[in-house]
């Protein structure tokens, strides 16, 4: 099966070191404007991330997930 989607990154998005963002399989993976992604975050295929979200280190998001606007996800806390 060929992947036919893309990764679309809107304006003013910050992506930290060691992040992985999978391109879409059946559609696009979208990172909304103003979103801040810390180091070591994984975003699965076909995921839609809203505007002005904040993801802390070690957050993992499965494929085909929808994250609304202004959501904060805290990662693995030690």
N, CA, C and O atoms as a MOPAC input file, in Angstrom:
PM7 MOZYME 1SCF
protein

 N      0.84800 1    -1.18700 1     0.00000 1
 C      0.00000 1     0.00000 1     0.00000 1
 C      0.88800 1     1.24300 1     0.00000 1
 O      1.76900 1     1.37700 1     0.84900 1
 N      0.66500 1     2.12800 1    -0.92400 1
 C      1.43200 1     3.35900 1    -1.00300 1
 C      0.80400 1     4.43200 1    -0.13300 1
 O     -0.41900 1     4.56000 1    -0.07000 1
 N      1.65800 1     5.20700 1     0.54300 1
 C      1.16000 1     6.36100 1     1.28200 1
 C      0.92500 1     7.48400 1     0.29200 1
 O      1.79900 1     7.80600 1    -0.51300 1
 N     -0.25700 1     8.07900 1     0.35300 1
 C     -0.55900 1     9.14700 1    -0.59700 1
 C     -0.73400 1    10.48600 1     0.10200 1
 O     -1.04700 1    11.48300 1    -0.54900 1
 N     -0.53400 1    10.52800 1     1.42800 1
 C     -0.69900 1    11.76700 1     2.16700 1
 C      0.60500 1    12.51900 1     2.33600 1
 O      1.66800 1    12.08300 1     1.89500 1
 N      0.48500 1    13.65500 1     2.98500 1
 C      1.62900 1    14.52800 1     3.23300 1
 C      1.65500 1    14.88100 1     4.71000 1
 O      0.76700 1    14.48900 1     5.46700 1
 N      2.68200 1    15.62900 1     5.11500 1
 C      2.68700 1    16.32800 1     6.39600 1
 C      2.54700 1    17.80600 1     6.07000 1
 O      3.35400 1    18.35800 1     5.32200 1
 N      1.52400 1    18.45000 1     6.62900 1
 C      1.29400 1    19.87800 1     6.40700 1
 C      1.54900 1    20.58300 1     7.73200 1
 O      0.89100 1    20.30100 1     8.73400 1
 N      2.51200 1    21.50500 1     7.72700 1
 C      2.87100 1    22.26500 1     8.92900 1
 C      2.51000 1    23.71900 1     8.67800 1
 O      3.06700 1    24.36700 1     7.79200 1
 N      1.56900 1    24.22300 1     9.46900 1
 C      1.12000 1    25.59800 1     9.29100 1
 C      2.12300 1    26.58600 1     9.91400 1
 O      3.15600 1    26.17100 1    10.43800 1
 N      1.81800 1    27.87800 1     9.85600 1
 C      2.71800 1    28.94300 1    10.31000 1
 C      2.97600 1    28.91000 1    11.81000 1
 O      2.12300 1    28.49900 1    12.59600 1
 N      4.17800 1    29.35500 1    12.19200 1
 C      4.59200 1    29.55600 1    13.58400 1
 C      4.55400 1    28.28100 1    14.42000 1
 O      4.27100 1    28.33500 1    15.61700 1
 N      4.83300 1    27.14300 1    13.80500 1
 C      4.92800 1    25.86500 1    14.52400 1
 C      6.37700 1    25.66200 1    14.92600 1
 O      7.28600 1    25.91000 1    14.13300 1
 N      6.59800 1    25.20500 1    16.17200 1
 C      7.94400 1    24.87600 1    16.64800 1
 C      8.00700 1    23.38600 1    16.90900 1
 O      7.14600 1    22.82600 1    17.58700 1
 N      9.04600 1    22.73900 1    16.36000 1
 C      9.21400 1    21.29200 1    16.51200 1
 C     10.58700 1    21.04500 1    17.12200 1
 O     11.60700 1    21.44800 1    16.56400 1
 N     10.60100 1    20.37500 1    18.28000 1
 C     11.84000 1    20.10800 1    18.99300 1
 C     12.65100 1    18.98000 1    18.36500 1
 O     12.23500 1    18.35200 1    17.39200 1
 N     13.81900 1    18.74500 1    18.95400 1
 C     14.74500 1    17.72600 1    18.45800 1
 C     14.19000 1    16.32500 1    18.67500 1
 O     13.51400 1    16.06000 1    19.66900 1
 N     14.48000 1    15.43600 1    17.74000 1
 C     14.13000 1    14.03600 1    17.87800 1
 C     12.65900 1    13.71800 1    17.71800 1
 O     12.21900 1    12.64000 1    18.11700 1
 N     11.89100 1    14.62000 1    17.14700 1
 C     10.45900 1    14.36000 1    16.92700 1
 C     10.26300 1    13.57000 1    15.63600 1
 O     11.05100 1    13.68300 1    14.69700 1
 N      9.19500 1    12.76600 1    15.60400 1
 C      8.82100 1    12.08000 1    14.37900 1
 C      7.36600 1    12.40300 1    14.07000 1
 O      6.50000 1    12.32200 1    14.94100 1
 N      7.11300 1    12.76800 1    12.83100 1
 C      5.76300 1    13.06600 1    12.36900 1
 C      5.54800 1    12.23800 1    11.11200 1
 O      6.19800 1    12.46000 1    10.09100 1
 N      4.62200 1    11.27100 1    11.19600 1
 C      4.37100 1    10.37500 1    10.06700 1
 C      3.47700 1    11.04800 1     9.03700 1
 O      2.47600 1    11.67700 1     9.38200 1
 N      3.84700 1    10.90900 1     7.77100 1
 C      2.98100 1    11.44700 1     6.72700 1
 C      1.70300 1    10.62300 1     6.65800 1
 O      1.65700 1     9.47300 1     7.09400 1
 N      0.68400 1    11.23200 1     6.10600 1
 C     -0.60600 1    10.56600 1     6.02600 1
 C     -0.58800 1     9.35200 1     5.12400 1
 O      0.23000 1     9.24700 1     4.20900 1
 N     -1.49700 1     8.44000 1     5.39400 1
 C     -1.66600 1     7.25600 1     4.56300 1
 C     -2.84800 1     7.46100 1     3.62200 1
 O     -2.71900 1     7.29900 1     2.40900 1
 N     -3.99300 1     7.81800 1     4.18300 1
 C     -5.18200 1     8.03500 1     3.35400 1
 C     -5.53900 1     9.50900 1     3.21200 1
 O     -6.41800 1     9.86200 1     2.42600 1
 N     -4.86800 1    10.36500 1     3.96100 1
 C     -5.06500 1    11.81600 1     3.89700 1
 C     -3.80100 1    12.47400 1     4.39500 1
 O     -2.74700 1    11.83900 1     4.43600 1
 N     -3.88500 1    13.72300 1     4.76900 1
 C     -2.71700 1    14.45500 1     5.26700 1
 C     -2.61700 1    14.38300 1     6.78600 1
 O     -3.62300 1    14.23200 1     7.48000 1
 N     -1.40500 1    14.49300 1     7.28900 1
 C     -1.15400 1    14.76000 1     8.70000 1
 C     -0.99400 1    16.27200 1     8.80100 1
 O     -0.20700 1    16.85800 1     8.05800 1
 N     -1.72700 1    16.90900 1     9.70800 1
 C     -1.75600 1    18.37200 1     9.79900 1
 C     -1.32800 1    18.83200 1    11.18700 1
 O     -1.82900 1    18.33600 1    12.19700 1
 N     -0.39300 1    19.78900 1    11.23000 1
 C      0.01600 1    20.43200 1    12.47200 1
 C     -0.44900 1    21.88000 1    12.38600 1
 O      0.02400 1    22.63700 1    11.53800 1
 N     -1.38400 1    22.27000 1    13.26900 1
 C     -2.00700 1    23.58200 1    13.21500 1
 C     -1.09000 1    24.72400 1    13.62000 1
 O     -0.11500 1    24.52800 1    14.34400 1
 N     -1.41300 1    25.90600 1    13.14900 1
 C     -0.62700 1    27.12000 1    13.39100 1
 C     -0.42500 1    27.37200 1    14.88400 1
 O     -1.33500 1    27.17800 1    15.69000 1
 N      0.78400 1    27.80800 1    15.23400 1
 C      1.08700 1    28.20000 1    16.60100 1
 C      1.35100 1    27.05100 1    17.55600 1
 O      1.58400 1    27.28600 1    18.74200 1
 N      1.32100 1    25.82600 1    17.07900 1
 C      1.54800 1    24.66600 1    17.94600 1
 C      3.02500 1    24.55500 1    18.30000 1
 O      3.89500 1    24.79200 1    17.46100 1
 N      3.29800 1    24.19400 1    19.54700 1
 C      4.66600 1    24.01700 1    20.04300 1
 C      4.84400 1    22.55200 1    20.43200 1
 O      4.08300 1    22.02300 1    21.24200 1
 N      5.85000 1    21.90200 1    19.85300 1
 C      6.11700 1    20.48900 1    20.10200 1
 C      7.50700 1    20.36900 1    20.70700 1
 O      8.49900 1    20.75800 1    20.09100 1
 N      7.56800 1    19.82700 1    21.92100 1
 C      8.83200 1    19.64900 1    22.63600 1
 C      9.64000 1    18.51900 1    21.99700 1
 O      9.20800 1    17.93600 1    21.00200 1
 N     10.79300 1    18.21100 1    22.55400 1
 C     11.65500 1    17.13900 1    22.06500 1
 C     11.00600 1    15.76600 1    22.24200 1
 O     10.19000 1    15.56200 1    23.14100 1
 N     11.38000 1    14.83400 1    21.37300 1
 C     11.00900 1    13.41700 1    21.48700 1
 C      9.50700 1    13.17500 1    21.51900 1
 O      9.01200 1    12.43000 1    22.36500 1
 N      8.78700 1    13.80200 1    20.60300 1
 C      7.34500 1    13.61700 1    20.47100 1
 C      7.09200 1    12.84500 1    19.17100 1
 O      7.73900 1    13.09600 1    18.15400 1
 N      6.14100 1    11.90200 1    19.21900 1
 C      5.75600 1    11.16100 1    18.01400 1
 C      4.30500 1    11.48000 1    17.67200 1
 O      3.42500 1    11.42200 1    18.53100 1
 N      4.06700 1    11.81900 1    16.40000 1
 C      2.71800 1    12.06800 1    15.89900 1
 C      2.47200 1    11.09500 1    14.76000 1
 O      3.18900 1    11.11000 1    13.75900 1
 N      1.45000 1    10.24100 1    14.90900 1
 C      1.15300 1     9.19700 1    13.93600 1
 C      0.48700 1     9.72600 1    12.67100 1
 O      0.08600 1    10.88600 1    12.58800 1
 N      0.38800 1     8.84700 1    11.70600 1
 C     -0.15700 1     9.16900 1    10.38200 1
 C     -1.60700 1     9.64100 1    10.46200 1
 O     -2.36300 1     9.22000 1    11.33800 1
 N     -1.97700 1    10.51100 1     9.54600 1
 C     -3.34800 1    11.00500 1     9.37600 1
 C     -3.88600 1    11.73700 1    10.61200 1
 O     -5.10000 1    11.86700 1    10.76800 1
 N     -3.01100 1    12.20700 1    11.47700 1
 C     -3.43200 1    12.93400 1    12.67900 1
 C     -3.64400 1    14.40000 1    12.34200 1
 O     -2.90100 1    14.98000 1    11.55000 1
 N     -4.65900 1    14.99100 1    12.94600 1
 C     -4.92400 1    16.41700 1    12.80100 1
 C     -4.71700 1    17.05700 1    14.16600 1
 O     -5.39300 1    16.71900 1    15.13800 1
 N     -3.76500 1    17.99200 1    14.22100 1
 C     -3.47500 1    18.73300 1    15.44600 1
 C     -4.00200 1    20.14700 1    15.24900 1
 O     -3.68300 1    20.79900 1    14.25500 1
 N     -4.80600 1    20.61900 1    16.19300 1
 C     -5.38800 1    21.94300 1    16.10200 1
 C     -4.37100 1    23.06400 1    16.26800 1
 O     -3.16500 1    22.82600 1    16.33600 1
 N     -4.87300 1    24.26700 1    16.33000 1
 C     -4.02900 1    25.46000 1    16.46900 1
 C     -3.65000 1    25.68900 1    17.93900 1
 O     -4.42200 1    25.38500 1    18.84800 1
 N     -2.44300 1    26.23200 1    18.14900 1
 C     -1.94500 1    26.66000 1    19.46500 1
 C     -1.95300 1    25.54800 1    20.50600 1
 O     -2.29900 1    25.77600 1    21.66500 1
 N     -1.57200 1    24.34500 1    20.08800 1
 C     -1.43800 1    23.23100 1    21.03500 1
 C     -0.03000 1    23.23200 1    21.62400 1
 O      0.88100 1    23.85400 1    21.07800 1
 N      0.13600 1    22.53000 1    22.73700 1
 C      1.43600 1    22.40100 1    23.39700 1
 C      1.62300 1    20.94500 1    23.78400 1
 O      0.83300 1    20.39600 1    24.55200 1
 N      2.67200 1    20.31500 1    23.25200 1
 C      2.97700 1    18.92300 1    23.56300 1
 C      4.32400 1    18.86900 1    24.26800 1
 O      5.33100 1    19.32000 1    23.72200 1
 N      4.34600 1    18.31400 1    25.48900 1
 C      5.59100 1    18.17700 1    26.25100 1
 C      6.36000 1    16.94900 1    25.76300 1
 O      5.84000 1    16.14200 1    24.99300 1
 N      7.59600 1    16.82400 1    26.22000 1
 C      8.47500 1    15.73900 1    25.79800 1
 C      7.86600 1    14.36800 1    26.06700 1
 O      7.18600 1    14.15300 1    27.07000 1
 N      8.12800 1    13.45800 1    25.15200 1
 C      7.74600 1    12.04900 1    25.21000 1
 C      6.24400 1    11.80000 1    25.07700 1
 O      5.74700 1    10.76300 1    25.51400 1
 N      5.52700 1    12.73600 1    24.48200 1
 C      4.12200 1    12.48700 1    24.13500 1
 C      4.10700 1    11.62300 1    22.87700 1
 O      4.88400 1    11.85500 1    21.95000 1
 N      3.22600 1    10.63400 1    22.84700 1
 C      3.03100 1     9.80700 1    21.66900 1
 C      1.56900 1     9.85900 1    21.26400 1
 O      0.68800 1     9.61000 1    22.08700 1
 N      1.30200 1    10.17700 1    20.01000 1
 C     -0.07200 1    10.27700 1    19.50900 1
 C     -0.24700 1     9.22500 1    18.42300 1
 O      0.52000 1     9.18400 1    17.46100 1
 N     -1.25500 1     8.37700 1    18.57800 1
 C     -1.52000 1     7.32000 1    17.60300 1
 C     -1.99100 1     7.91800 1    16.27900 1
 O     -2.34800 1     9.09400 1    16.20700 1
 N     -1.98700 1     7.10000 1    15.24800 1
 C     -2.45600 1     7.53800 1    13.93900 1
 C     -3.95000 1     7.81100 1    13.92800 1
 O     -4.70300 1     7.29000 1    14.75200 1
 N     -4.36400 1     8.64200 1    12.97100 1
 C     -5.77300 1     8.96900 1    12.73400 1
 C     -6.46000 1     9.53000 1    13.97500 1
 O     -7.60400 1     9.18600 1    14.27500 1
 N     -5.74700 1    10.39700 1    14.69200 1
 C     -6.26300 1    11.04000 1    15.90100 1
 C     -6.56400 1    12.49700 1    15.59100 1
 O     -5.87000 1    13.12000 1    14.78700 1
 N     -7.59600 1    13.04300 1    16.22400 1
 C     -7.91500 1    14.46800 1    16.09000 1
 C     -7.69800 1    15.12800 1    17.44000 1
 O     -8.29900 1    14.73100 1    18.43900 1
 N     -6.83100 1    16.14300 1    17.46500 1
 C     -6.55600 1    16.95000 1    18.65200 1
 C     -7.14800 1    18.33000 1    18.39000 1
 O     -6.78900 1    18.98000 1    17.40800 1
 N     -8.04500 1    18.77900 1    19.25100 1
 C     -8.70600 1    20.07700 1    19.06600 1
 C     -7.72600 1    21.24200 1    19.29100 1
 O     -6.57000 1    21.00900 1    19.64400 1
 N     -8.17000 1    22.47300 1    19.09200 1
 C     -7.35400 1    23.67200 1    19.31700 1
 C     -7.02700 1    23.84100 1    20.79900 1
 O     -7.81600 1    23.47500 1    21.67000 1
 N     -5.83900 1    24.40800 1    21.06900 1
 C     -5.38400 1    24.82200 1    22.39700 1
 C     -5.36300 1    23.68800 1    23.42500 1
 O     -5.66400 1    23.89900 1    24.60000 1
 N     -5.00600 1    22.49200 1    22.97200 1
 C     -4.87900 1    21.33100 1    23.86600 1
 C     -3.44400 1    21.24900 1    24.37300 1
 O     -2.50000 1    21.45900 1    23.61200 1
 N     -3.28000 1    20.94400 1    25.65400 1
 C     -1.96600 1    20.72200 1    26.25000 1
 C     -1.86200 1    19.24600 1    26.61600 1
 O     -2.72200 1    18.71300 1    27.31600 1
 N     -0.80500 1    18.58900 1    26.13900 1
 C     -0.54200 1    17.19900 1    26.48700 1
 C      0.80200 1    17.13100 1    27.20700 1
 O      1.83500 1    17.50800 1    26.65200 1
 N      0.77600 1    16.65000 1    28.43800 1
 C      2.00900 1    16.48100 1    29.20900 1
 C      2.56300 1    15.10000 1    28.91300 1
 O      1.80500 1    14.13400 1    28.82700 1
 N      3.85100 1    14.99600 1    28.75800 1
 C      4.49200 1    13.72900 1    28.42400 1
 C      4.82400 1    12.92800 1    29.66800 1
 O      4.23700 1    13.11300 1    30.73500 1
 N      5.75800 1    12.05700 1    29.50100 1
 C      6.20500 1    11.20500 1    30.60000 1
 C      6.87900 1    12.08000 1    31.65000 1
 O      7.85900 1    12.77000 1    31.37000 1
 N      6.35200 1    12.03700 1    32.82500 1
 C      6.88900 1    12.85200 1    33.91600 1
 C      7.74900 1    11.98900 1    34.81700 1
 O      7.36500 1    10.87500 1    35.17300 1
 N      8.91400 1    12.50400 1    35.18600 1
 C      9.82700 1    11.77100 1    36.05500 1
 C     10.13100 1    12.61000 1    37.27700 1
 O     10.88700 1    12.17900 1    38.14800 1

